[in-house]
Amino acid sequence: MDRDTNDQAFLGKVTAATIRVVLLGGWLAWCAQIVLPFLVPILWGSIIATAAFPLVTRIFPRRPGLGGACFGILALAVIVTPAWLFFDSVADFVIRVGKQWAQGELKLPAPRADVAAWPLVGPKLYALWTKAVHTPQSVVEAYLPQLRDAGRWLIKSLGGISIALLQSLFAVALAVAFLVKADASRRALLPVLDRIAPHRGEHIMTLASATVRAVAKGVLGVAVLQAALAWLGMSVAGVPGAGAWALVLLILAVAQLPSALVLVPVAIYLFATASKPVAIGFLVWAVLVGLIDNVVKPLLLGRGAGVPMLVIVVGAIGGMLSSGIIGLFVGSVVLAVGYELFAAWVRNEEPVADDPALELPTITASAGK
């Protein structure tokens, strides 16, 4: 009898514990479902705030509110200005082409005569280009399925860029809040890290901050610089849709793909249509823009955590596949931070003592705060 009673009591406790776990798990899953749409902007805002914190505190050491407000205005200008240039460039190109097509006046710039003398592709390219100049409708009819697919992709891409722009604006607002309440944010995050890794929360926070700043400068900063300089060169050379091409180059640079994928076709276009001094000048400028990736990036990444380029590439591409354009930027940083934290955990093989008075081995990061 006592045994049956004990079994029933044990079964009742197990059932009650199971119900509590299920209810708690369901509640946490519900909360995660609500927060999930805001996860990427929150991470993006945290990355922006972490990368900008040293500069803001250096300029405004005693007035974090003013520093956060000034940074917010500057960040909005940095986001809105390229977006405006891009959409203005695309809209102007589409409207101009649409009007010319409706009036039967659509004319492509004629290729230079020496294009036909180019090796391998010269004769075919010259013939197709000349045909497109004189009879554009025949070329459009011949490639109509491909043009339709390109149009659908363009519309979808514009929608994704618009969403990414809104997410970036929201992330900037969060970054300003994090900067204004930097001390409160740190005090709130540190106990969570200590619960995850007892007595090591401070080291983890330092390492994560160093990695974020190193990747932000070495990957995102260099990509933005390359895109800005490429836009400047294409605008001076008179390349149509310079803002759109600059955005494509920015995406490729974050994904660690060479800027030559954009700059070389543009240079070929200029050699085929523009004067030789303009084409040669742009080619020299394009080479300088490409060298930024090979010279500046290793210097900036070398000052921070040594994150392999493969980690950056996987993070950028995976982030873009999962969260769109904005994930391209967030994914590279998040995966780089995760890689560094995992590497630091592997290197620290000594067990952590339970006595908080014992001093722990320090996990260092070579990047400055």
KENURO-59203 format. One record per residue (C-alpha): residue number from 1; z, x, y. Coordinates in nm, 4 decimals, m for minus. Each point is the difference from the previous one (the first is absolute). Layout:
BEGIN
  seq        pz        px        py
  NUM         Z         X         Y
...
***
This chain:
BEGIN
  seq        pz        px        py
    1    0.0000    0.0000    0.0000
    2    0.0937    0.2785    0.2399
    3   m0.3203    0.1784   m0.0868
    4   m0.2087   m0.3079    0.0815
    5    0.1862   m0.0397    0.3268
    6   m0.0612    0.3637    0.0925
    7   m0.3682   m0.0326   m0.0904
    8   m0.0344   m0.3094    0.2156
    9    0.1780    0.1712    0.2900
   10   m0.2224    0.3057   m0.0332
   11   m0.3112   m0.2194   m0.0194
   12    0.1133   m0.1886    0.3091
   13    0.0473    0.3248    0.1940
   14   m0.3417    0.1277   m0.1082
   15   m0.1618   m0.3289    0.0975
   16    0.1704   m0.0027    0.3395
   17   m0.0948    0.3636    0.0640
   18   m0.3601   m0.0700   m0.1031
   19   m0.0212   m0.2980    0.2324
   20    0.1390    0.2068    0.2877
   21   m0.2480    0.2829   m0.0662
   22   m0.2928   m0.2427   m0.0220
   23    0.1018   m0.1786    0.3193
   24    0.0544    0.3276    0.1831
   25   m0.3302    0.1399   m0.1269
   26   m0.1830   m0.3163    0.1004
   27    0.1596    0.0086    0.3433
   28   m0.0950    0.3671    0.0486
   29   m0.3559   m0.0727   m0.1155
   30   m0.0201   m0.2867    0.2489
   31    0.1247    0.2232    0.2802
   32   m0.2515    0.2690   m0.0991
   33   m0.2814   m0.2559    0.0071
   34    0.0983   m0.1004    0.3539
   35    0.0329    0.3573    0.1261
   36   m0.3057    0.1407   m0.1826
   37   m0.2605   m0.0955    0.2683
   38    0.2063    0.1943    0.2551
   39    0.0615    0.3036   m0.2223
   40   m0.3024    0.2029    0.1106
   41    0.0549   m0.0582    0.3761
   42    0.3705    0.0869   m0.0430
   43   m0.0890    0.3236   m0.1799
   44   m0.2663    0.0752    0.2605
   45    0.2484   m0.0595    0.2814
   46    0.2557    0.2247   m0.1707
   47   m0.2584    0.2759   m0.0386
   48   m0.1029   m0.0252    0.3660
   49    0.3628    0.0036    0.1169
   50    0.0921    0.2957   m0.2230
   51   m0.2999    0.2031    0.1153
   52    0.0602   m0.0754    0.3695
   53    0.3808    0.0306    0.0014
   54    0.0235    0.3756    0.0800
   55   m0.2417   m0.0270    0.2936
   56    0.1630   m0.3135    0.1431
   57    0.3516    0.1426   m0.0223
   58   m0.1162    0.3271    0.1571
   59   m0.1524   m0.1779    0.3015
   60    0.2654   m0.2734    0.0308
   61    0.3167    0.1510   m0.1520
   62    0.2429   m0.2482    0.1589
   63   m0.2121   m0.3104    0.0527
   64   m0.1336   m0.1173   m0.3373
   65   m0.0944   m0.3401    0.1393
   66   m0.2296    0.1495    0.2639
   67   m0.1398    0.2481   m0.2525
   68   m0.0773   m0.2764   m0.2475
   69   m0.1679   m0.2117    0.2688
   70   m0.2163    0.2892    0.1217
   71   m0.0952    0.0882   m0.3561
   72   m0.0894   m0.3633   m0.0698
   73   m0.2344   m0.0150    0.2992
   74   m0.1644    0.3286   m0.1007
   75   m0.0326   m0.1068   m0.3642
   76   m0.1559   m0.3328    0.0985
   77   m0.2519    0.1843    0.2148
   78   m0.0811    0.2363   m0.2874
   79   m0.0594   m0.2960   m0.2355
   80   m0.1675   m0.2478    0.2329
   81   m0.2412    0.2433    0.1713
   82   m0.1791    0.1216   m0.3182
   83   m0.0029   m0.3567   m0.1355
   84   m0.1588   m0.1253    0.3205
   85   m0.2576    0.2808   m0.0069
   86   m0.0824   m0.0792   m0.3629
   87   m0.0380   m0.3764    0.0396
   88   m0.1893    0.0435    0.3283
   89   m0.2376    0.2440   m0.1674
   90   m0.0601   m0.2276   m0.2992
   91   m0.0346   m0.3147    0.2123
   92   m0.2414    0.1663    0.2418
   93   m0.2118    0.1289   m0.2875
   94   m0.0098   m0.3357   m0.1832
   95   m0.0771   m0.2008    0.3157
   96   m0.2722    0.2397    0.1118
   97   m0.1652    0.0092   m0.3428
   98    0.0270   m0.3796   m0.0326
   99   m0.1675   m0.0623    0.3364
  100   m0.2775    0.2486   m0.0684
  101   m0.0580   m0.1489   m0.3464
  102   m0.0151   m0.3565    0.1384
  103   m0.2491    0.1036    0.2711
  104   m0.2069    0.2114   m0.2353
  105    0.0785    0.3137    0.1976
  106    0.2112    0.1870   m0.2549
  107   m0.1102    0.3609    0.0180
  108    0.1602    0.2988   m0.1642
  109   m0.0198    0.3386    0.1712
  110   m0.3120    0.1770   m0.1259
  111    0.0537    0.3153   m0.2042
  112   m0.1137    0.3350    0.1291
  113   m0.3277    0.1299   m0.1452
  114    0.1699    0.3017   m0.1553
  115    0.2073   m0.2267   m0.2262
  116   m0.2998   m0.0150   m0.2350
  117    0.0262    0.3774   m0.0427
  118    0.3583   m0.0113   m0.1257
  119    0.0268    0.1271   m0.3585
  120    0.0367   m0.2416   m0.2923
  121    0.0792   m0.3237    0.1868
  122   m0.2076    0.0526    0.3159
  123   m0.3300   m0.1767   m0.0913
  124    0.1623   m0.3043   m0.1645
  125    0.2593   m0.0356    0.2733
  126   m0.2644    0.0250    0.2720
  127   m0.2212   m0.2597   m0.1703
  128    0.2856   m0.2486   m0.0523
  129    0.1357    0.0534    0.3505
  130   m0.3445   m0.0436    0.1577
  131   m0.0537   m0.3190   m0.1977
  132    0.3370   m0.1318    0.1176
  133   m0.0967    0.0741    0.3616
  134   m0.3388   m0.1765   m0.0101
  135    0.0640   m0.2773   m0.2559
  136    0.3793   m0.0517   m0.0236
  137   m0.0375   m0.3420   m0.1647
  138   m0.1717    0.1472   m0.3047
  139    0.2829    0.2515   m0.0463
  140    0.2610   m0.2721    0.0424
  141   m0.1725   m0.2209   m0.2577
  142   m0.0235    0.2910   m0.2439
  143    0.3707    0.0798    0.0277
  144    0.1328   m0.3519    0.0664
  145    0.2471   m0.0123   m0.2961
  146    0.1536    0.3329    0.0999
  147    0.0226   m0.1081    0.3643
  148    0.1762   m0.3223   m0.1005
  149    0.2525    0.1926   m0.2058
  150    0.0543    0.2380    0.2911
  151    0.0526   m0.2955    0.2357
  152    0.2604   m0.1581   m0.2291
  153    0.1785    0.3337   m0.0316
  154   m0.0046    0.0441    0.3782
  155    0.1506   m0.3444    0.0613
  156    0.2686    0.0611   m0.2614
  157    0.0761    0.3424    0.1469
  158    0.0299   m0.1422    0.3520
  159    0.2494   m0.2559   m0.1304
  160    0.2039    0.2734   m0.1682
  161   m0.0032    0.2111    0.3152
  162    0.1203   m0.2979    0.2063
  163    0.2918   m0.0564   m0.2383
  164    0.0821    0.3710    0.0077
  165   m0.0011   m0.0100    0.3798
  166    0.2495   m0.2874    0.0053
  167    0.2187    0.1779   m0.2554
  168   m0.0083    0.3161    0.2108
  169    0.1079   m0.1891    0.3110
  170    0.2901   m0.1524   m0.1939
  171    0.0870    0.3445   m0.1400
  172    0.0086    0.1464    0.3518
  173    0.2463   m0.2690    0.1059
  174    0.2187    0.0856   m0.3003
  175   m0.0310    0.3722    0.0761
  176    0.1245   m0.0596    0.3541
  177    0.2971   m0.1935   m0.1387
  178    0.0754    0.2803   m0.2470
  179   m0.0164    0.2601    0.2772
  180    0.2262   m0.1977    0.2327
  181    0.2508   m0.0564   m0.2828
  182   m0.0509    0.3371   m0.1710
  183    0.3709    0.0700   m0.0541
  184    0.0669   m0.3502   m0.1317
  185   m0.3035    0.0221   m0.2314
  186    0.1222    0.3333   m0.1350
  187    0.3519   m0.1320   m0.0601
  188   m0.1422   m0.3016   m0.1821
  189   m0.2334    0.2052   m0.2212
  190    0.2357    0.2832   m0.0900
  191    0.2434   m0.2078   m0.2152
  192   m0.2965   m0.1394   m0.1951
  193   m0.1256    0.3508   m0.0760
  194    0.3506    0.1094   m0.0951
  195    0.0204   m0.2882   m0.2465
  196   m0.3338    0.1042   m0.1518
  197    0.0879    0.3717   m0.0105
  198    0.3748    0.0548    0.0498
  199    0.0911    0.2676    0.2571
  200   m0.3697    0.0810    0.0585
  201   m0.1050   m0.2714    0.2431
  202   m0.0023    0.2354    0.2987
  203   m0.2193    0.2529   m0.1832
  204   m0.2419   m0.2689   m0.1146
  205   m0.0305   m0.1376    0.3517
  206   m0.0659    0.3464    0.1426
  207   m0.2621    0.0773   m0.2630
  208   m0.1744   m0.3362    0.0417
  209   m0.0083    0.0386    0.3788
  210   m0.1447    0.3519   m0.0256
  211   m0.2710   m0.1169   m0.2404
  212   m0.0940   m0.2989    0.2152
  213   m0.0388    0.2204    0.3066
  214   m0.1962    0.2665   m0.1852
  215   m0.2452   m0.2500   m0.1491
  216   m0.0249   m0.1982    0.3246
  217   m0.0972    0.3146    0.1903
  218   m0.2074    0.1688   m0.2686
  219   m0.1916   m0.3025   m0.1299
  220    0.0171   m0.2915    0.2418
  221    0.0098    0.2113    0.3160
  222   m0.2937    0.2178   m0.1041
  223   m0.1999   m0.3070   m0.1077
  224    0.0541   m0.1688    0.3378
  225   m0.0929    0.3217    0.1830
  226   m0.3185    0.0399   m0.2027
  227   m0.1013   m0.3625    0.0568
  228    0.0644    0.0239    0.3752
  229   m0.2015    0.3209    0.0375
  230   m0.2808   m0.1382   m0.2167
  231   m0.0135   m0.3166    0.2123
  232   m0.0173    0.2127    0.3147
  233   m0.2867    0.2087   m0.1371
  234   m0.1963   m0.3017   m0.1240
  235    0.0494   m0.1852    0.3296
  236   m0.1288    0.2963    0.2010
  237   m0.2976    0.0386   m0.2364
  238   m0.0848   m0.3704    0.0324
  239    0.0524   m0.0967   m0.3645
  240   m0.0056   m0.3814   m0.0464
  241    0.3287   m0.1481   m0.1241
  242    0.2035    0.3144    0.0686
  243    0.3295   m0.1913   m0.0253
  244   m0.0870   m0.1411   m0.3436
  245   m0.1020    0.3417   m0.1319
  246    0.3213    0.1513    0.1359
  247    0.2054   m0.2605   m0.1877
  248   m0.1871    0.0765   m0.3225
  249    0.0733    0.3692    0.0536
  250    0.3689   m0.0785    0.0597
  251    0.0209   m0.1855   m0.3311
  252   m0.1749    0.2819   m0.1848
  253    0.2242    0.2630    0.1608
  254    0.3188   m0.1809   m0.1030
  255   m0.1390   m0.0280   m0.3528
  256   m0.0557    0.3804    0.0090
  257   m0.3770   m0.0332   m0.0190
  258   m0.2125    0.2394    0.2097
  259   m0.1046   m0.1110    0.3477
  260   m0.3481    0.1301   m0.0844
  261   m0.0658   m0.3311   m0.1799
  262   m0.0301   m0.1566    0.3468
  263   m0.0898    0.2922    0.2243
  264   m0.2910    0.1359   m0.2075
  265   m0.1975   m0.3310   m0.0066
  266    0.0639   m0.0408    0.3735
  267   m0.1256    0.3546    0.0622
  268   m0.3113   m0.0709   m0.2084
  269   m0.0592   m0.3172    0.2014
  270    0.0229    0.1966    0.3250
  271   m0.2336    0.2724   m0.1257
  272   m0.2497   m0.2729   m0.0885
  273    0.0210   m0.1991    0.3246
  274    0.1639    0.1962    0.2817
  275   m0.0958    0.3201    0.1770
  276    0.0758    0.3252   m0.1760
  277    0.2658    0.1173    0.2510
  278    0.1945   m0.3244   m0.0492
  279   m0.0302    0.0193   m0.3794
  280    0.0991    0.3669   m0.0127
  281    0.2914   m0.0592    0.2367
  282    0.1287   m0.2839   m0.2152
  283   m0.0390    0.2083   m0.3157
  284    0.2156    0.2752    0.1522
  285    0.2550   m0.2617    0.1059
  286   m0.0019   m0.1501   m0.3507
  287    0.0691    0.3407   m0.1538
  288    0.2992    0.0445    0.2326
  289    0.1308   m0.3463   m0.0931
  290   m0.0316    0.0866   m0.3679
  291    0.1849    0.3296    0.0493
  292    0.3018   m0.1903    0.1329
  293    0.0522   m0.1362   m0.3489
  294   m0.0108    0.3480   m0.1529
  295    0.2066    0.1844    0.2611
  296    0.2467   m0.2348    0.1692
  297    0.0992   m0.2106   m0.2998
  298    0.1255    0.2904   m0.2189
  299    0.2035    0.1305    0.2931
  300    0.1688   m0.3355    0.0611
  301    0.0565   m0.0792   m0.3665
  302    0.1224    0.3541   m0.0569
  303    0.2868   m0.0633    0.2397
  304    0.1217   m0.2943   m0.2054
  305    0.0530   m0.0882   m0.3617
  306   m0.2654    0.1455   m0.2280
  307   m0.1701   m0.3189   m0.1128
  308   m0.3121    0.0544   m0.2149
  309   m0.3195   m0.1490    0.1393
  310   m0.0446   m0.1991   m0.3220
  311    0.3177   m0.1934    0.0813
  312   m0.1344   m0.0801    0.3475
  313   m0.3365   m0.1115   m0.1398
  314    0.1532   m0.2215   m0.2693
  315    0.2433   m0.1512    0.2504
  316   m0.2718   m0.0708    0.2557
  317   m0.2476   m0.1530   m0.2433
  318    0.2665   m0.1928   m0.1930
  319    0.1514   m0.1290    0.3222
  320   m0.3404   m0.1184    0.1231
  321   m0.0737   m0.1767   m0.3290
  322    0.3363   m0.1773    0.0022
  323    0.0539   m0.0692    0.3714
  324   m0.3324    0.0411    0.1774
  325   m0.0747    0.2341    0.2887
  326    0.3628    0.0310    0.1104
  327    0.0960    0.1014   m0.3549
  328   m0.2299    0.2989    0.0387
  329    0.2458    0.1462    0.2501
  330    0.3233   m0.1290   m0.1529
  331   m0.0866    0.0892   m0.3596
  332   m0.0548    0.3701    0.0645
  333    0.3334    0.0394    0.1773
  334    0.2017   m0.2138   m0.2419
  335   m0.1334    0.1793   m0.3081
  336    0.0510    0.3406    0.1651
  337    0.3638   m0.0848    0.0732
  338    0.0480   m0.1251   m0.3557
  339   m0.1537    0.3175   m0.1402
  340    0.2286    0.2231    0.2077
  341    0.3109   m0.1978   m0.0920
  342   m0.0911    0.0150   m0.3682
  343   m0.0710    0.3742    0.0240
  344    0.3342    0.0581    0.1725
  345    0.1795   m0.2017   m0.2694
  346   m0.1690    0.2074   m0.2729
  347    0.0896    0.3292    0.1671
  348    0.3667   m0.0969    0.0351
  349    0.0993    0.0135   m0.3673
  350    0.3750    0.0371    0.0515
  351    0.1979   m0.3232   m0.0515
  352    0.1602   m0.1438    0.3107
  353    0.3797    0.0203   m0.0080
  354    0.2034   m0.3151    0.0478
  355    0.2303    0.1726    0.2467
  356   m0.1480   m0.0553    0.3480
  357    0.1872    0.3061    0.1257
  358   m0.2203    0.2268   m0.2076
  359   m0.2921    0.1402    0.1927
  360   m0.3386   m0.0781   m0.1473
  361   m0.3099    0.2183   m0.0141
  362   m0.2111   m0.0653    0.3062
  363   m0.3519   m0.1334   m0.0401
  364   m0.1892    0.1585    0.2853
  365   m0.3308   m0.0891    0.1580
  366   m0.1833    0.2526    0.2083
  367   m0.1253   m0.2530    0.2549
  368    0.1998   m0.0403    0.3170
  369    0.1564   m0.3269    0.0878
***
